[in-house]
């Protein structure tokens, strides 16, 4: 990766103690994987990366997702929000691949 290329988007889901009460975060992560699989199919490398964190220190807002490289934090995440988050990350990835500046 060159110094001028923006890294691919990463969606990080917290699975800490509060985020995963009643397996909420586990279920959201399973859904997140389905959303990305449906959106990108067999494309390799994936245009966005999915990650799990043990704790993102936003326990009062559980469950939490952080999107990098923007650093956006999404609190009290629902399945509907995940769909919007994935779509935004895919749009950012497309802009990055096309050399566009997605900071506007």
C-alpha positions as CSV (number, residue, x, y, z in Angstrom):
1,X,0.0,0.0,0.0
2,X,1.4,3.4,-0.9
3,X,1.6,6.3,1.5
4,X,-1.1,8.2,-0.3
5,X,-3.6,5.3,-0.4
6,X,-6.3,5.3,2.3
7,X,-6.5,2.0,4.1
8,X,-9.6,-0.1,3.5
9,X,-12.5,0.5,5.9
10,X,-12.7,-1.6,9.0
11,X,-15.8,-2.3,10.9
12,X,-15.1,-3.2,14.5
13,X,-17.8,-4.6,16.7
14,X,-17.4,-4.7,20.5
15,X,-18.1,-8.0,22.1
16,X,-17.3,-6.9,25.6
17,X,-19.3,-7.8,28.7
18,X,-21.9,-5.1,28.3
19,X,-22.1,-5.1,24.5
20,X,-22.7,-8.9,24.5
21,X,-25.5,-9.1,27.2
22,X,-27.9,-11.8,26.0
23,X,-25.5,-12.5,23.1
24,X,-26.5,-9.2,21.4
25,X,-23.1,-8.6,19.9
26,X,-22.6,-12.2,18.8
27,X,-25.9,-12.0,16.9
28,X,-25.0,-8.6,15.4
29,X,-21.6,-10.0,14.2
30,X,-23.3,-12.9,12.6
31,X,-25.6,-10.5,10.8
32,X,-22.7,-8.3,9.9
33,X,-21.0,-11.2,8.2
34,X,-24.1,-12.0,6.2
35,X,-24.5,-8.4,5.1
36,X,-20.9,-8.2,3.8
37,X,-21.1,-11.6,2.2
38,X,-24.3,-10.6,0.4
39,X,-22.8,-7.3,-0.7
40,X,-19.4,-8.4,-2.0
41,X,-19.9,-12.1,-2.7
42,X,-16.6,-13.9,-3.4
43,X,-14.6,-10.7,-4.0
44,X,-11.0,-11.0,-2.6
45,X,-9.6,-9.2,-0.9
46,X,-12.7,-8.0,0.8
47,X,-13.2,-4.2,0.3
48,X,-14.0,-3.9,4.0
49,X,-12.5,-5.7,7.0
50,X,-14.6,-7.0,9.9
51,X,-13.1,-7.2,13.3
52,X,-14.2,-8.0,16.9
53,X,-12.9,-6.1,19.9
54,X,-13.0,-7.4,23.5
55,X,-13.9,-3.9,24.7
56,X,-14.1,-0.5,23.0
57,X,-14.7,1.5,26.3
58,X,-18.1,2.7,25.4
59,X,-20.0,0.4,27.8
60,X,-22.8,2.8,28.5
61,X,-23.7,2.9,24.8
62,X,-23.7,-0.9,24.2
63,X,-23.6,-2.5,21.7
64,X,-21.0,-0.4,19.9
65,X,-19.4,-0.4,16.4
66,X,-16.4,1.8,15.4
67,X,-15.6,2.3,11.7
68,X,-12.0,3.0,10.8
69,X,-10.2,4.9,9.4
70,X,-12.8,7.6,10.1
71,X,-13.2,6.6,13.7
72,X,-16.9,7.0,13.7
73,X,-18.6,5.5,16.7
74,X,-22.1,4.0,16.5
75,X,-23.9,3.4,19.8
76,X,-26.8,1.1,20.7
77,X,-26.4,-0.5,17.3
78,X,-29.3,-2.4,15.7
79,X,-29.5,-4.6,12.6
80,X,-30.9,-1.7,10.6
81,X,-28.0,0.5,11.6
82,X,-25.6,-2.3,10.6
83,X,-27.0,-2.2,7.1
84,X,-26.4,1.5,6.8
85,X,-22.9,1.2,8.3
86,X,-21.9,-1.5,5.8
87,X,-23.3,0.5,2.9
88,X,-21.3,3.6,4.0
89,X,-18.1,1.5,4.4
90,X,-18.6,-0.1,0.9
91,X,-19.1,3.4,-0.6
92,X,-15.9,4.6,1.1
93,X,-14.1,1.6,-0.2
94,X,-15.3,2.2,-3.8
95,X,-14.2,5.8,-3.5
96,X,-10.8,4.7,-2.2
97,X,-10.4,2.2,-5.1
98,X,-11.3,4.9,-7.6
99,X,-8.9,7.4,-6.1
100,X,-11.6,9.7,-5.0
101,X,-11.4,11.8,-1.9
102,X,-14.2,10.6,0.4
103,X,-13.6,13.2,3.1
104,X,-15.9,15.7,1.5
